[in-house]
Amino acid sequence: MKKILYMAQSANGYIALPDDETPWTDSEWAEYEKKVQEVGNIIIGRRTYDRLTPEGFISIGSPDVVVVTTKDLTPKFPKTHAAHSIEDACAHLSSKGYNECFIGGGSQLNKSALEADLIDEIFLDIEPKIFGKGLPLFAESDINLDLELITIRQTGQNTMQLHWRVLHK
Ligand SMILES: NC(=O)c1ccc[n+]([C@@H]2O[C@H](COP(=O)([O-])OP(=O)(O)OC[C@H]3O[C@@H](n4cnc5c(N)ncnc54)[C@H](OP(=O)(O)O)[C@@H]3O)[C@@H](O)[C@H]2O)c1
């Protein structure tokens, strides 16, 4: 299964403000929604799931949602599954016939996925914002990885998308 990390970030590398707000441009939300709809599933950390609203769930195409958590979860959307690791999340989606999965944050989940060598490609949308403080793309880690650039694309008037392949060691 191809595992794709897709994230929006400020020009200085933050994926959210300290209060968890993500004030992205309309064109960014449209790109993000289109990509989740295309893949049909999303793997997210429990904190990101807590922030997902019913409107947000519908706007991303009511995908299969897999929430990675160490705890029990009361699902709030019809197609929600709880997994205790990213490996289990991928296995669940694989068993449903998917050959691609969309890893959708946040920082802690991204770090876990990176450290487990579970990211094959990264789409990073660089938004026209600078946040003085915030949540980093990856929570702190000792990882040191190399990437290969696949494409650079302008996705909005002021937004750039970088698409990389992770060079697995
Ligand atoms: N810019 C973007 O594209 C984007 C996308 C998504 C989210 N965000 C932002 O990211 C922020 C949330 O990120 P976050 O780092 O605080 O939280 P997070 O990664 O969404 O969730 C963290 C939680 O996920 C679970 N988890 C993570 N890795 C795990 C593992 N390997 N095994 C088991 N459980 C695991 C744990 O849940 P339990 O505590 O339940 O065990 C952990 O507390 C929000 O501000 C959100 O708005 C931004």
PDBQT file of the ligand as one rigid body, heavy atoms in Angstrom, charges set to zero:
ROOT
HETATM    1  N1  LIG A 201      -1.821  21.693   8.523  1.00  0.00    +0.000 N 
HETATM    2  C1  LIG A 201      -2.396  20.551   8.338  1.00  0.00    +0.000 C 
HETATM    3  O1  LIG A 201      -2.462  20.054   7.192  1.00  0.00    +0.000 OA
HETATM    4  C2  LIG A 201      -2.949  19.798   9.526  1.00  0.00    +0.000 A 
HETATM    5  C3  LIG A 201      -3.493  18.521   9.328  1.00  0.00    +0.000 A 
HETATM    6  C4  LIG A 201      -3.951  17.818  10.449  1.00  0.00    +0.000 A 
HETATM    7  C5  LIG A 201      -3.876  18.369  11.712  1.00  0.00    +0.000 A 
HETATM    8  N2  LIG A 201      -3.366  19.622  11.857  1.00  0.00    +0.000 N 
HETATM    9  C6  LIG A 201      -3.255  20.205  13.213  1.00  0.00    +0.000 C 
HETATM   10  O2  LIG A 201      -2.446  19.360  14.017  1.00  0.00    +0.000 OA
HETATM   11  C7  LIG A 201      -2.825  19.526  15.384  1.00  0.00    +0.000 C 
HETATM   12  C8  LIG A 201      -2.942  18.164  16.040  1.00  0.00    +0.000 C 
HETATM   13  O3  LIG A 201      -1.659  17.576  16.042  1.00  0.00    +0.000 OA
HETATM   14  P1  LIG A 201      -1.058  16.918  17.368  1.00  0.00    +0.000 P 
HETATM   15  O4  LIG A 201       0.348  16.578  17.085  1.00  0.00    +0.000 OA
HETATM   16  O5  LIG A 201      -1.341  17.795  18.519  1.00  0.00    +0.000 OA
HETATM   17  O6  LIG A 201      -1.950  15.623  17.548  1.00  0.00    +0.000 OA
HETATM   18  P2  LIG A 201      -2.279  14.371  16.566  1.00  0.00    +0.000 P 
HETATM   19  O7  LIG A 201      -1.019  13.877  15.932  1.00  0.00    +0.000 OA
HETATM   20  O8  LIG A 201      -3.418  14.726  15.695  1.00  0.00    +0.000 OA
HETATM   21  O9  LIG A 201      -2.826  13.338  17.645  1.00  0.00    +0.000 OA
HETATM   22  C9  LIG A 201      -1.988  12.908  18.680  1.00  0.00    +0.000 C 
HETATM   23  C10 LIG A 201      -2.608  11.691  19.296  1.00  0.00    +0.000 C 
HETATM   24  O10 LIG A 201      -2.681  10.634  18.326  1.00  0.00    +0.000 OA
HETATM   25  C11 LIG A 201      -2.410   9.394  18.949  1.00  0.00    +0.000 C 
HETATM   26  N3  LIG A 201      -1.169   8.845  18.391  1.00  0.00    +0.000 N 
HETATM   27  C12 LIG A 201      -0.227   9.468  17.655  1.00  0.00    +0.000 A 
HETATM   28  N4  LIG A 201       0.728   8.602  17.289  1.00  0.00    +0.000 NA
HETATM   29  C13 LIG A 201       0.370   7.396  17.821  1.00  0.00    +0.000 A 
HETATM   30  C14 LIG A 201       0.931   6.095  17.782  1.00  0.00    +0.000 A 
HETATM   31  N5  LIG A 201       2.081   5.850  17.116  1.00  0.00    +0.000 N 
HETATM   32  N6  LIG A 201       0.294   5.094  18.415  1.00  0.00    +0.000 NA
HETATM   33  C15 LIG A 201      -0.864   5.307  19.070  1.00  0.00    +0.000 A 
HETATM   34  N7  LIG A 201      -1.459   6.519  19.140  1.00  0.00    +0.000 NA
HETATM   35  C16 LIG A 201      -0.840   7.540  18.518  1.00  0.00    +0.000 A 
HETATM   36  C17 LIG A 201      -2.332   9.688  20.443  1.00  0.00    +0.000 C 
HETATM   37  O11 LIG A 201      -3.682   9.638  20.871  1.00  0.00    +0.000 OA
HETATM   38  P3  LIG A 201      -4.154   9.237  22.367  1.00  0.00    +0.000 P 
HETATM   39  O12 LIG A 201      -3.681  10.359  23.233  1.00  0.00    +0.000 OA
HETATM   40  O13 LIG A 201      -5.649   9.172  22.232  1.00  0.00    +0.000 OA
HETATM   41  O14 LIG A 201      -3.524   7.930  22.678  1.00  0.00    +0.000 OA
HETATM   42  C18 LIG A 201      -1.816  11.119  20.455  1.00  0.00    +0.000 C 
HETATM   43  O15 LIG A 201      -2.099  11.804  21.662  1.00  0.00    +0.000 OA
HETATM   44  C19 LIG A 201      -4.121  20.330  15.408  1.00  0.00    +0.000 C 
HETATM   45  O16 LIG A 201      -3.787  21.666  15.725  1.00  0.00    +0.000 OA
HETATM   46  C20 LIG A 201      -4.585  20.278  13.951  1.00  0.00    +0.000 C 
HETATM   47  O17 LIG A 201      -5.315  21.427  13.588  1.00  0.00    +0.000 OA
HETATM   48  C21 LIG A 201      -2.896  20.344  10.804  1.00  0.00    +0.000 A 
ENDROOT
TORSDOF 0
